[in-house]
């Protein structure tokens, strides 16, 4: 038992180190060549009242998501309180700040602790939520392509133009080491490396399935039941309304921050579509709290927007980073506050059950 716990601790530690490495690498890319005096000056003159309004919508999204989760759990015979749903959700987001992608399981486990909902079933509903959110993300992507396709084209032209100016192959450190041992055809090397990694991945899956078959089947059935809950919804209209509410809240939490900066206060509603798509793509990367990846995504996203407006790409990059230094801490603070409140609230509920 102690050995299993020790292995779990080591795995968690390695995961945290890797996520921090991702965050550090992308943050270095984002900040490379940046004048910090410009950032400091812009942050000092920002209007944080708009940031406060954005925070309200960020918290509102939590509440809508908590209620929507209840709607998915109800068809399986589990009617839980909205407050427990909210605090389990908040605890899950807090865990995501420590170990990326651990929040979903932590959320399901926390729910079992206060409501005794089987983890596999609630985890299935969480996966279902991700599928629904992906569909909503596709809608925003469609709106971006319709209204801000010019920004995408402008950024593409900018990248191609800069690539042509620097169209000289410069091997990185890893490639220089390969050249020292006689490997010079990097296209073939990377192709075979991808195949080898794919085969290793498939072998690992096969071995894992062979020795954990029964447990996987049991978990799979529970997850499937959670996924199927959408077809048994009693209040489909409410589910759709809360889903819209979640994403409208996400939109305003991202868009209202633009009004805090003079240089981006004239951004249109369509620009908001572009920002939320780029920001979401940045948060997908498994870096701690989205740090680095989100900053880099915003830097490139704002470069595209400024280019489409006939403005400087350099200025756009600076404003994207400044925006990210306001928006990302806002998200992290909300996660921390809600998550830290959830710990005593969940502990109080568990104490009631154990009495």
C-alpha positions as CSV (number, residue, x, y, z in Angstrom):
1,X,0.0,0.0,0.0
2,X,2.8,2.4,0.9
3,X,4.6,1.5,-2.3
4,X,1.5,2.3,-4.4
5,X,1.2,5.7,-2.5
6,X,4.8,6.4,-3.1
7,X,4.5,5.7,-6.9
8,X,1.4,7.9,-7.1
9,X,3.3,10.7,-5.3
10,X,6.3,10.4,-7.8
11,X,3.9,10.4,-10.8
12,X,2.2,13.5,-9.5
13,X,5.5,15.2,-8.9
14,X,6.7,14.4,-12.4
15,X,3.4,15.6,-13.9
16,X,3.8,18.9,-12.0
17,X,7.4,19.3,-13.2
18,X,6.4,18.7,-16.8
19,X,3.5,21.1,-16.6
20,X,5.8,23.8,-15.1
21,X,8.3,23.1,-17.8
22,X,5.6,23.7,-20.4
23,X,4.6,26.9,-18.7
24,X,8.2,28.1,-18.4
25,X,8.9,27.3,-22.1
26,X,5.8,29.1,-23.5
27,X,6.3,32.0,-21.1
28,X,9.9,32.4,-22.4
29,X,8.6,32.4,-26.0
30,X,5.9,35.0,-25.1
31,X,8.3,37.3,-23.3
32,X,11.3,37.1,-25.6
33,X,12.4,40.5,-26.7
34,X,9.7,42.3,-24.6
35,X,10.2,45.7,-23.1
36,X,8.9,45.3,-19.5
37,X,8.7,49.0,-19.0
38,X,5.9,49.2,-21.6
39,X,4.0,46.3,-19.8
40,X,4.4,48.0,-16.4
41,X,3.2,51.3,-17.7
42,X,0.1,49.8,-19.4
43,X,-0.8,47.8,-16.3
44,X,-0.6,50.9,-14.1
45,X,-3.0,52.9,-16.3
46,X,-5.5,50.0,-16.8
47,X,-9.1,50.6,-15.6
48,X,-9.7,47.7,-13.2
49,X,-13.4,48.4,-12.8
50,X,-13.9,46.5,-16.1
51,X,-11.8,43.7,-14.7
52,X,-14.2,43.5,-11.7
53,X,-17.2,43.2,-14.1
54,X,-15.4,40.4,-15.9
55,X,-14.8,38.6,-12.6
56,X,-18.6,38.7,-11.9
57,X,-19.2,36.9,-15.2
58,X,-16.4,34.4,-14.4
59,X,-18.1,33.5,-11.1
60,X,-21.5,33.4,-12.8
61,X,-20.2,30.7,-15.2
62,X,-19.3,28.6,-12.2
63,X,-22.9,28.8,-10.9
64,X,-24.5,28.0,-14.3
65,X,-22.1,25.0,-14.8
66,X,-22.9,23.7,-11.3
67,X,-26.7,23.8,-12.0
68,X,-26.2,22.2,-15.4
69,X,-24.2,19.4,-13.9
70,X,-27.2,18.6,-11.6
71,X,-29.4,18.3,-14.7
72,X,-27.1,15.6,-16.1
73,X,-26.9,13.7,-12.8
74,X,-30.7,13.7,-12.2
75,X,-31.6,11.1,-14.9
76,X,-29.3,8.6,-13.1
77,X,-31.3,9.0,-9.9
78,X,-29.0,11.5,-8.1
79,X,-30.6,14.8,-7.0
80,X,-27.8,16.8,-5.4
81,X,-27.8,20.3,-3.9
82,X,-26.6,23.1,-6.1
83,X,-24.2,24.3,-3.4
84,X,-22.4,20.9,-3.3
85,X,-22.3,20.8,-7.1
86,X,-20.7,24.3,-7.0
87,X,-18.1,23.5,-4.4
88,X,-17.1,20.2,-6.0
89,X,-16.7,22.0,-9.3
90,X,-14.6,24.7,-7.6
91,X,-12.4,22.1,-6.0
92,X,-11.8,20.5,-9.4
93,X,-10.7,23.8,-10.9
94,X,-8.4,24.3,-7.9
95,X,-6.8,20.9,-8.5
96,X,-6.2,21.9,-12.2
97,X,-3.9,24.6,-11.0
98,X,-1.7,22.0,-9.4
99,X,-1.8,19.1,-11.8
100,X,-3.3,19.9,-15.2
101,X,-6.3,17.8,-16.2
102,X,-6.6,16.3,-12.7
103,X,-9.6,18.5,-11.9
104,X,-12.2,16.3,-13.6
105,X,-11.3,13.3,-11.4
106,X,-10.9,15.4,-8.3
107,X,-14.4,16.9,-8.9
108,X,-16.0,13.5,-9.3
109,X,-14.2,12.2,-6.2
110,X,-15.3,15.2,-4.2
111,X,-18.9,14.7,-5.2
112,X,-18.7,11.1,-4.0
113,X,-17.5,12.3,-0.7
114,X,-20.5,14.6,-0.1
115,X,-23.3,13.0,-2.2
116,X,-22.2,9.4,-2.6
117,X,-22.6,9.6,-6.4
118,X,-20.4,6.8,-8.0
119,X,-17.2,8.3,-9.4
120,X,-17.5,6.5,-12.8
121,X,-21.0,7.8,-13.4
122,X,-20.3,11.4,-12.4
123,X,-17.0,11.3,-14.4
124,X,-19.1,10.2,-17.4
125,X,-21.3,13.4,-17.1
126,X,-18.1,15.5,-16.9
127,X,-16.8,13.9,-20.2
128,X,-20.3,14.7,-21.6
129,X,-19.9,18.3,-20.5
130,X,-16.6,18.5,-22.4
131,X,-18.3,17.2,-25.5
132,X,-21.0,19.8,-25.2
133,X,-18.4,22.5,-24.6
134,X,-16.5,21.4,-27.6
135,X,-19.6,21.9,-29.7
136,X,-20.0,25.4,-28.2
137,X,-16.4,26.1,-29.0
138,X,-17.0,25.1,-32.6
139,X,-19.9,27.6,-32.8
140,X,-17.5,30.4,-31.6
141,X,-14.9,29.2,-34.1
142,X,-17.5,29.4,-36.8
143,X,-18.4,33.0,-35.7
144,X,-14.7,33.8,-35.8
145,X,-14.3,32.5,-39.3
146,X,-17.3,34.4,-40.5
147,X,-16.5,37.8,-38.8
148,X,-12.8,37.8,-38.3
149,X,-11.4,35.8,-41.2
150,X,-9.5,38.9,-42.3
151,X,-7.5,38.7,-39.0
152,X,-6.5,35.1,-39.7
153,X,-5.4,36.0,-43.2
154,X,-3.5,39.0,-42.1
155,X,-1.6,37.0,-39.5
156,X,-0.9,34.2,-42.0
157,X,0.5,36.7,-44.5
158,X,2.6,38.3,-41.8
159,X,4.1,34.9,-40.8
160,X,4.8,33.9,-44.4
161,X,6.5,37.2,-45.1
162,X,8.7,36.9,-42.1
163,X,9.5,33.2,-42.9
164,X,10.6,34.2,-46.4
165,X,13.0,36.8,-44.9
166,X,14.5,34.2,-42.6
167,X,14.3,31.2,-44.9
168,X,17.6,29.7,-43.7
169,X,17.8,26.4,-42.0
170,X,19.3,26.7,-38.5
171,X,19.4,23.3,-36.6
172,X,18.5,23.4,-32.9
173,X,20.7,21.9,-30.2
174,X,19.0,18.5,-30.5
175,X,19.5,18.4,-34.3
176,X,23.1,19.4,-34.0
177,X,23.7,16.4,-31.7
178,X,22.0,14.2,-34.3
179,X,24.3,15.6,-37.0
180,X,27.3,14.7,-34.8
181,X,26.3,11.0,-35.0
182,X,25.7,11.1,-38.8
183,X,21.9,11.8,-39.0
184,X,21.2,14.6,-41.4
185,X,17.9,13.7,-43.0
186,X,15.6,15.2,-40.3
187,X,12.4,14.7,-42.2
188,X,12.9,10.9,-42.3
189,X,14.2,10.9,-38.7
190,X,11.1,12.7,-37.3
191,X,8.8,10.5,-39.4
192,X,10.2,7.3,-38.0
193,X,10.3,8.8,-34.5
194,X,6.6,9.5,-34.7
195,X,5.9,5.9,-35.8
196,X,8.0,4.5,-33.0
197,X,6.2,6.6,-30.4
198,X,2.9,5.6,-31.8
199,X,3.8,1.9,-31.5
200,X,5.0,2.3,-28.0
201,X,1.8,4.1,-27.1
202,X,-0.3,1.3,-28.6
203,X,1.7,-1.4,-26.8
204,X,1.3,0.4,-23.5
205,X,-2.5,0.5,-24.1
206,X,-2.6,-3.2,-24.9
207,X,-0.6,-4.2,-21.8
208,X,-2.7,-1.9,-19.6
209,X,-6.0,-3.4,-21.1
210,X,-4.7,-7.0,-20.7
211,X,-4.0,-6.7,-16.9
212,X,-6.8,-4.2,-16.0
213,X,-9.5,-5.5,-18.3
214,X,-12.3,-6.0,-15.7
215,X,-11.7,-2.7,-14.0
216,X,-11.7,-0.9,-17.3
217,X,-15.0,-2.5,-18.3
218,X,-16.6,-1.5,-15.1
219,X,-15.4,2.0,-15.3
220,X,-16.4,2.1,-19.0
221,X,-19.9,1.1,-18.2
222,X,-20.2,3.8,-15.6
223,X,-18.8,6.4,-17.9
224,X,-21.2,5.3,-20.7
225,X,-24.1,5.6,-18.3
226,X,-23.0,9.2,-17.5
227,X,-22.7,10.0,-21.2
228,X,-26.1,8.6,-22.0
229,X,-27.7,10.8,-19.4
230,X,-28.1,13.6,-22.0
231,X,-30.7,11.5,-23.8
232,X,-32.7,11.1,-20.5
233,X,-32.8,14.7,-19.6
234,X,-36.1,15.8,-18.1
235,X,-35.5,19.5,-18.7
236,X,-33.7,19.8,-22.0
237,X,-34.7,23.5,-22.4
238,X,-33.0,24.3,-19.1
239,X,-29.9,22.4,-20.1
240,X,-29.6,24.5,-23.3
241,X,-30.3,27.7,-21.5
242,X,-27.6,27.1,-18.9
243,X,-25.2,26.0,-21.6
244,X,-25.8,29.3,-23.4
245,X,-25.4,31.1,-20.0
246,X,-22.0,29.5,-19.4
247,X,-20.6,30.5,-22.7
248,X,-22.1,34.0,-22.7
249,X,-20.5,34.4,-19.2
250,X,-17.2,33.1,-20.6
251,X,-17.5,35.6,-23.5
252,X,-18.0,38.6,-21.3
253,X,-15.3,37.5,-18.8
254,X,-12.9,37.6,-21.7
255,X,-14.3,40.5,-23.7
256,X,-14.8,43.0,-20.8
257,X,-11.1,43.0,-20.0
258,X,-10.5,44.6,-23.3
259,X,-12.2,47.8,-22.1
260,X,-9.7,48.1,-19.2
261,X,-7.0,49.1,-21.7
262,X,-7.2,52.3,-23.9
263,X,-5.6,50.5,-26.9
264,X,-8.2,47.8,-27.0
265,X,-11.3,49.6,-25.7
266,X,-12.6,49.9,-29.2
267,X,-12.6,46.2,-29.9
268,X,-15.9,45.0,-31.4
269,X,-18.1,42.1,-30.4
270,X,-16.6,40.1,-33.3
271,X,-13.1,40.7,-31.8
272,X,-14.4,39.1,-28.6
273,X,-15.3,36.0,-30.6
274,X,-11.7,35.8,-31.8
275,X,-10.2,36.4,-28.3
276,X,-12.2,33.6,-26.7
277,X,-11.3,31.1,-29.4
278,X,-7.6,31.9,-29.2
279,X,-7.6,32.0,-25.4
280,X,-9.4,28.6,-25.2
281,X,-6.9,27.1,-27.6
282,X,-4.1,28.4,-25.4
283,X,-5.6,26.9,-22.3
284,X,-5.8,23.5,-23.9
285,X,-2.0,23.1,-23.6
286,X,-1.2,21.2,-20.3
287,X,0.7,24.0,-18.6
288,X,0.0,24.9,-15.0
289,X,-2.9,27.3,-14.9
290,X,-2.5,28.0,-18.6
291,X,0.6,30.1,-17.7
292,X,2.8,30.8,-20.7
293,X,0.6,29.1,-23.3
294,X,-2.3,31.5,-22.7
295,X,0.1,34.5,-22.8
296,X,1.7,33.3,-26.0
297,X,-1.7,32.6,-27.6
298,X,-2.9,36.1,-26.7
299,X,0.3,37.7,-28.1
300,X,-0.3,36.0,-31.5
301,X,-4.1,36.6,-31.4
302,X,-3.8,40.3,-30.7
303,X,-1.1,40.6,-33.4
304,X,-3.6,39.1,-35.9
305,X,-6.3,41.6,-34.7
306,X,-4.0,44.6,-34.9
307,X,-2.7,43.6,-38.4
308,X,-6.3,43.3,-39.7
309,X,-6.9,46.8,-38.4
310,X,-3.9,48.1,-40.3
311,X,-1.9,48.6,-37.0
312,X,1.5,47.4,-36.0
313,X,2.0,43.7,-35.3
314,X,4.6,44.6,-32.6
315,X,2.1,46.8,-30.8
316,X,-0.5,44.0,-31.1
317,X,1.9,41.6,-29.5
318,X,2.6,43.9,-26.6
319,X,-1.1,44.6,-26.0
320,X,-1.9,40.8,-26.2
321,X,0.6,40.2,-23.5
322,X,-0.7,43.0,-21.4
323,X,-4.2,41.7,-21.8
324,X,-3.0,38.2,-20.8
325,X,-1.3,39.6,-17.7
326,X,-4.7,40.9,-16.6
327,X,-7.0,38.2,-17.8
328,X,-5.0,35.1,-16.7
329,X,-4.4,36.3,-13.2
330,X,-8.1,37.2,-13.0
331,X,-9.0,33.5,-13.9
332,X,-6.4,32.2,-11.5
333,X,-7.6,34.4,-8.6
334,X,-11.2,33.3,-9.2
335,X,-10.1,29.6,-9.2
336,X,-8.1,30.1,-6.0
337,X,-10.8,32.0,-4.1
338,X,-13.6,29.6,-5.1
339,X,-11.4,26.6,-4.7
340,X,-10.1,27.6,-1.2
341,X,-13.6,28.3,-0.1
342,X,-14.7,24.9,-1.4
343,X,-12.3,23.0,0.9
344,X,-14.0,23.9,4.3
345,X,-17.5,23.8,2.7
346,X,-16.9,20.2,1.4
347,X,-15.4,19.2,4.7
348,X,-18.5,20.5,6.5
349,X,-20.7,18.5,4.2
350,X,-18.7,15.3,4.7
351,X,-18.8,15.8,8.5
352,X,-22.6,15.9,8.3
353,X,-22.7,12.6,6.4
354,X,-20.4,10.9,8.9
355,X,-22.4,12.0,12.0
